[in-house]
């Protein structure tokens, strides 16, 4: 694991994330009376929108003054994710039918921000803007947008479909457990973890078989798999629940086979023996086949 001192980019991301998250204090500064749904009013009222726009402009101005070039790019992304998380919290505690979408916003923004922060902690040499995973792939972006469209359309046409609180609770539990497992895997692997499959073995590479790796060969993928499906259960999106399950399964099946080819080349018999003892963690995915 990296040293105890967090790299500059990591410290800047924390400050920026908190700056964006501070949007949650605006409702306390804008008086909408004593209605129980005043927090939601803050997001939809003209004065609330103006307050948010002013806040974003001011924060972005400060970031532009404080940070230049690559550091500003880090700061603005972390601030955006903090802002999204703050808006999600606001919706989560508002008396509105959009509460579950607030849970989703918190889940999505925290996942992407924590990917960057944990990478800054465990493997700063591999840290880049891509560590936010905001530009993971075109397919990932399209899937996210489609889930927003499905939620909105179904909420307008069949609003009761989006109010299964127990089901949304199950989804939130999956999100929490999935993301926790993924971050535990990253922290356990330390500098061995990389968002990009490595084709060449570095001197620092070791075979990690302890912690969560004693239970799953690919715990970071297991966590991401169930996190992604959980986000759609939170939204009660039947089409995307099925679509995300199939797409994620196919993606991780191919990713695991690709990665295990490299791992066998890196660690030889040690990895083969480990592979025999510990399963991938994903249903019906056994990894690369080895002829005995």
Secondary structure, 3 states (H helix, E strand, C coil): CCCCCCCHHHHHHHHHHHHHHHHHHHHHHCCCCCCCCHHHHHHHCHHHHHHHHHHHHHHHHHHHHHCCCHHHHHHHHHHHHHHHHHHHHHHHCCCCCCHHHHHHHHHHHHHHHHHHHHHHHHCHHHCCHHHHCCCCCHHHHHHHHHHHHHHHHHHHHCHHHHCCHHHHHHHHHHHHHHHHHHHHHHHHHHHHCCCCCCCCCCCCCCCCCCHHHHCCCCHHHHHHHHHHHHHHHHCCCHHHHHHHHHHHHHHHHHHHHHHHHHHHHHHCHHHHHHHHHCCCCCCCCCCCCCCC
